[in-house]
Amino acid sequence: MNAALVEGLSDAVGFVGGALVGFWIGRLLGLDIFAPGYGAASLGGILLCGLGGGGGLQLARRWRAAAKQKRKEKEGD
C-alpha cells in the first residue's frame, strides 16, 4: 500500500476518532459544542473536541513510528 495513503488515512482516523472521544467526554460532563451561543459549556466542549483530535492524531503518528521501527528490526534479523 502507498505510504502516503497509509499516513493520510491513519492521521484522519486518529484525528476523527480522538475528536469523537473528546466530544463524548464533553457530553458526559454536560458540555455541548452545539449549544446556542458561545457560553462556557459550548467553549469547553469545543476545547475537548480539539484536544481529543490532536491527541488522536499524535497517537496515530506514534503508532506508525512504532510499526516502522518494528519492521526495521524485523528486517535486520
C-alpha positions as CSV (number, residue, x, y, z in Angstrom):
1,M,0.0,0.0,0.0
2,N,1.2,3.5,-0.8
3,A,3.0,5.0,2.2
4,A,1.3,8.4,1.7
5,L,-2.1,6.8,1.7
6,V,-1.4,4.9,4.9
7,E,-0.1,8.1,6.5
8,G,-3.1,10.2,5.4
9,L,-5.7,7.6,6.4
10,S,-4.2,6.9,9.8
11,D,-3.9,10.6,10.5
12,A,-7.6,11.1,9.5
13,V,-8.8,8.1,11.6
14,G,-6.7,9.2,14.6
15,F,-7.9,12.8,14.4
16,V,-11.6,12.0,13.9
17,G,-11.6,9.2,16.5
18,G,-9.9,11.5,19.1
19,A,-12.3,14.3,18.3
20,L,-15.3,11.9,18.8
21,V,-13.8,10.7,22.1
22,G,-13.4,14.4,23.2
23,F,-17.0,15.1,22.1
24,W,-18.4,12.2,24.1
25,I,-16.4,13.1,27.2
26,G,-17.7,16.6,26.9
27,R,-21.3,15.3,26.6
28,L,-20.8,13.2,29.7
29,L,-19.6,16.3,31.6
30,G,-22.5,18.3,30.3
31,L,-20.5,20.3,27.7
32,D,-22.3,20.6,24.4
33,I,-20.5,22.0,21.4
34,F,-23.8,22.5,19.6
35,A,-25.3,24.7,22.4
36,P,-26.6,28.0,21.1
37,G,-24.2,30.9,21.5
38,Y,-20.7,30.7,22.9
39,G,-21.2,30.0,26.5
40,A,-18.8,28.3,28.8
41,A,-20.3,24.9,28.2
42,S,-20.1,25.3,24.4
43,L,-16.5,26.5,24.5
44,G,-15.5,23.7,26.9
45,G,-17.0,21.1,24.5
46,I,-15.1,22.7,21.6
47,L,-11.9,22.6,23.6
48,L,-12.3,18.9,24.4
49,C,-13.0,18.1,20.8
50,G,-9.9,19.9,19.7
51,L,-7.7,18.3,22.4
52,G,-9.2,14.9,21.6
53,G,-8.5,15.4,17.9
54,G,-4.9,16.5,18.5
55,G,-4.3,13.6,20.9
56,G,-5.8,11.1,18.5
57,L,-3.5,12.4,15.7
58,Q,-0.4,12.1,17.9
59,L,-1.4,8.5,18.8
60,A,-1.8,7.6,15.1
61,R,1.7,9.1,14.4
62,R,3.3,7.2,17.3
63,W,1.6,4.0,16.2
64,R,3.0,4.5,12.7
65,A,6.5,5.2,14.0
66,A,6.4,2.1,16.3
67,A,5.2,0.0,13.3
68,K,8.0,1.4,11.2
69,Q,10.6,0.6,13.9
70,K,9.3,-2.9,14.3
71,R,9.6,-3.5,10.6
72,K,13.2,-2.3,10.6
73,E,14.1,-4.5,13.5
74,K,12.4,-7.5,11.8
75,E,14.3,-6.8,8.5
76,G,17.5,-6.6,10.5
77,D,17.2,-10.1,11.9
